[in-house]
Each structure stands twice: as C-alpha cells, then as structure tokens.
Amino acid sequence: MARRGRKRKSGARYPSGDRIPERVESPHAIALRQPHRRDAPLEAKHDQRAETPFGTLNLIGAISGAEYRAGLDFARIVRRWRAVVCAPKPHVDSLAGVLEPRPSPLAIDDPAERKHDYDAAFEALARAGQTAAVIVARVVVHEEPVPPGGFDALVRGLRMLRDHFGLR
C-alpha cells in the first residue's frame, strides 16, 4: 500500500524547510582552493592582490610595490580612456549587457586630459620596447598571466611606467 501524504525531504532542515549545511567553511579555506590564487604565498592567499596574476607577482616579491602601483595607475588610465571612446570591455564572458547603449563621450567632462594621460603613459611604455608594451598591456590591463619568457619585458615596461609616474 502506498504511503499517504506528501513526500518528506531527506536531511536535517530548519523550520523554514531550508537545508542545514553540513559544514561551514571559512573564507580563508575557500580562498586556498581557488585556482587563480595557487601561486600566492600561503599566508597571503586571502589578500586582494592574489585576485590577479599581476598582484601575485607583487605578493611573491617578483616586482616591487612601486612597480605594482605604476601598473595599477596604467590600468586606470587605460580604463578611463576606453570610457571616452566607448570601447567595449576586453573580456566578454556573456552577452548580458552587450547590447545596452553606452554613455556618449559628451557626458565625460575631461576627455582631453584623459587622452593626454593615455598618450603620455604609452609614450613612456614605448621607450621600453614594443614587446614590453604588449606584455604590460596583457598582464596589467587584461589580467592575463605572464607569457613564457616575458617576465623581463614586463619588468622593463613597469620600470619605465614607474619612472614616468615618479613612484619610488
């Protein structure tokens, strides 16, 4: 004979019907398992810089703090200029928001200043060489890992940017 009534859910439940989690992990334990943090030192895996390969280079001591700040300043300048020219984001993970209208360049109050900053940063980067400029853009702006054999060019480019921004 069949059982009468509704089927019961298995497992421990709260009075609301939500399942009680079997174990709760700390955010640090979750961060230890994330693949983009695998190269970061163990004690710094929860650090915000471990989010990107570029930040991890600073965490492990491969690049100095001034070079890291110069790279962040460069990325900020590139993002600000892309907003002026309404350039799409380099990485599109989904089509959500792709067809939405972009703000017009007229809404930005300082496009000439942004263009000047962008040109000056790329001129400083060009003194390090084309390879360095490409690798810095890929690693710092696009948040890609350093390509094989490209670390020297990355450091050369970051040092030019550091000198350009006057960071020490």
QUISUL-V121581 format. One line per field, one symbol per residue. phi: phi as a letter, one per 30 degrees, with the letter a starting at -180 (. if undefined). burial: + if it has 9 or more other C-alpha atoms within 8 Angstrom, else -. A space follows every 50 residues. Layout:
phi=???
burial=???
//
This chain:
phi=.ddcjddcddjdbdedjdddddbccdedddddcdddcdcddedcdddddd dbddddedddidbdddddddddddddddddddddchddddccdbddiddd dcdddddcdbddddddddddddddddddjdddddddddddddhcdddeic dddddddddddddddicb
burial=------------+----------------+++---+++-+---+++--++ +++++++++---+--+++++++-++-++-+++++-+-------------- ----+-----+--++-++--++-+++-++--++-++++++++++-+---+ +-++++++++++-+--+-
//
